[in-house]
Amino acid sequence: MKVTQSRTLVVPILKYFFLSLFLSLPLLLLFYSLHNHPPIDRQSTDLRIRPGYASYDAYIQRQLNKTLNPKLRQIWTTRDWERKIHVFSNLFHDLKKKRLLSNQSKALCIGARVGQEVEALRRVGVSHSVGIDLVPYPPLVVKGDFHHQPFDDETFDFEFSNVFDHALFPDKFVGEIERTLKAGGVCVLHVAVSRRSDKYSANDLYSVKPLEKLFKRSEMVHVRKVDGFGLDTEVAFRKKTVIQRS
């Protein structure tokens, strides 16, 4: 009698055990997968490309809509002209003190629009300076697409840009900087971190980690907070003089 009762108790317990094991199996598999696979690349979460471009031509046209906006160009060349030159001049003076820039530097300003950055460089003594933008603004800015810079390899000692957020292909944007920058040359970017840029931006940046990954041939020099016309972070890189082969 006792044996029969014991069997009667064991069978339901075993049924519940195997049922709970079966229901827990998906959770166990998920835990195993997370534990044995590397985490998601931070670039996929900290650098996000905005959707909505049907073609590269559509992207270029959207950028031109801002660059050619007559009201904006009027502001850039009048009200904002001296104010921005003053801010950029202070920036470049500071970079000269840090020996990241010198009067002998051959400098490029990427996405320069009407060239306040270029004028500021020239005023602080960096006379060999030029800007590129989709729309030229002679004599300060020549026509050029920052995804395909119209310059030879290792042309510049110094490159500056505050339009990283407008790059649809950040890897090409950085790749062109490293291609046209001389060994030992410096690139300084002003970016917005953890805040949404304007409606013409093509990407959103949530940390400087993706920049470190994109600059494959350069080392980070410094990161600091700035007040750069809506951009809050300055990141400086120096191109390596010797590239290690993996």
N, C-alpha and C positions, 0 to 999 in steps of 0.2 A: 504493500500500500504506500509506504513511504517512497519507494523507488518511482512509482507512478506519479506521485505528487511532485517529486524532484524533476522528473522529465517534463511535467506540465509547466513548471516554472522556467526551466532552462530554454525551452523552445521559443517562447516570446521574447526572452532577453536576447537571444541570438538574433532573432528577426530584427529587433530594434537596433542592435549593434551594427548589423550589416546595412540596414537602411540608413543609419546616420553616417556610416562610412561612405556609402554611395553618394549621399547628398553633400558630403564634405570634399569629395574628390575634386570638383572644379576649383574650389578655393585652394586646395593643396597644389594643384597644377599651376594656378596663377602665382602663388607664392614662389614656387620653384622657378618659374619663368623670370620673375622680377629679380630673384636672387642670383641667377646664373647668366643674366644678360646685362651689358653695360647700360647706364642711364641714357636717356635721350640726349642727343647733342644739344648743348645750351644755345647754340646758334639758332636752332629751330624755334626756340621760345623767346630768346632775347633779341632776335633780329627778325622782324616779320615783314615780308613783302606785301604791300597792299594789292588786292585783286582789282580786276576791272579793266585791264588793258587788253584789247582784242589783238593788238599788234604793236610792234615797236614804233611804227609810224604814228599810231594813236597816242602812244606815250610821249613821243617827241612833240606832237601837236599840243598836247596838254601843257607841256613845259613852255612852249612858245606862247601859249595863251597868257601866261604870267609875264614872261620876259618882254612881250610886245604890248602889254597892257599900257595904253597911253597915260592913264592916271598915275600908275606906279612909276613909269619912267620919268614923269614930270616931278614926282616926289623925290626919286633917287637923285636926280640931277640938280635939284634946287634945295628944298628944305632939309633933306637928309645928307646932302653932299658933304659939307664941312663937319657936321656932327659925326658922321661915320668915319671920315678921315681922321678926326681927332682920336676916336676910340681905337682905330686900327694902328695909328701911330704910337700910342701908348703901349699897345700889345707888342708891336715889333721892336720898340725900344727895350722892352723887358726881355724879349727873346735874344736880342743882341747882348744884353747883360749876362744872360745864361749861356752865351757862346753857341747858340743854336742858329744864329743868323749873323752875317757880317756884311760890310759894305761891298765886299768882293763877291758875294753870293749872286749866282744867276737864279732868279726867283720866278716862280709861276703861281698865279692865283687862279684856282679852278672854280668855274661858275661865277665869274667876276661881274657879270651884268654890265654896269656902266663904269666899273673900274676903281671904286673908292679904295679898295685894298691895294691896288697897284700904285695909285697916286700916293697913298700913305707910305708904301715902301720907298718910293722915290724921294719923298720928303725927308725920310730918316736916313737917306744916304745910300740905299740899295738901288742904284741906277739901272742895273740890268734886270728889269722886272717887266713882266707881261701877264695879261690875263687871257683866259679863253672862256667863251660862252657860245651858245647856239646862235646868238645875234652879235656881230662885232660892234665895237664902239671905239673906233680909231681915235687917237693912236694908242690907247691904253689896252684895249681888248681885241683879240683876233677871234675869228670864227673857229669853233671846235666843239666836238662832242666828247665829254669827259670819259665815255666808255671806249673811245677810240682817239686818244690824243694825237694831234697832228705834229708830233715832234719825234726826233730820233731817240734811240736808247741813250740813257745816261746824259741827258742834256742839262738838268737843273741840280743846283746845290740845295735848294729849298722850295718846298711846295706847300701852299696853304689853301684850305677850302672850308667853307661853312655851308656846303650844299650836299653833304653826304646823304642826308635824308631824301634827296631828289634822285638818288641812284636806283634805277630799276634792277640793275645787276651789280650789287656791291662788290662781288668778287672781281668783276672787270674794272670797276672804278678804282679799287685798290691795286689791282694788277697793273694798270696803266701808270699809276703813281710810281710803283716800284720799278717799272720798266724805264721810265724817263728820269728817275732820280739817280744821281751819281752814288757810287759806293761811299758811305759815310755821310750822305746827304740826309736832310731832315724834312719830315712831313708833319705839319700841324693841322689838326682837324678841330673844328668847333661843332659839337653835336648836341642834340637834345636827348637826355637820358630819362626814361620813365615818364615822359610826357609826350603828348601827341603834337606833332608839328603841323604846319599849315596844310590846307586842302590840296596843294600841289605836290606834296611829298609822296614818294613812292615806297618808302619803308618807314618802320618805327623801330627805334632802338631802345632796349630796356636795361642794358648794362654795357660796359666797355669790353666785356669778354669776347664778343664776336669780332671786334676790331683786332684784338690780339691774334685771333685765329686767321683773319683775313690777311694781315701783314706777315706773310710767311718768310720774307727775306729781311725783316727789320725787327729791331728790339724797341720796346716801349721805353721812352725816356721819362715821361711824367704824365700824371693825370691831375688836373686841378679844376676847381670851380671857376667859372667866368660869367660875366653878364654880357652876352654877345648877341643882342638883338633877338631875344627869344630862345637862344641856345645857351645851355648852362654848364657845359663841360668842355674843357680843352684837353686833347690827347695828343701827345707828341711821340713820334717814332723816328729812329735813326736807322737807315739802311745799313746792313752789315757789310763790312769790307771783305769778309771771306764767307762765302755761302757753303754751309755744310751739306754734303750730299747724303741723303738717307739711303 
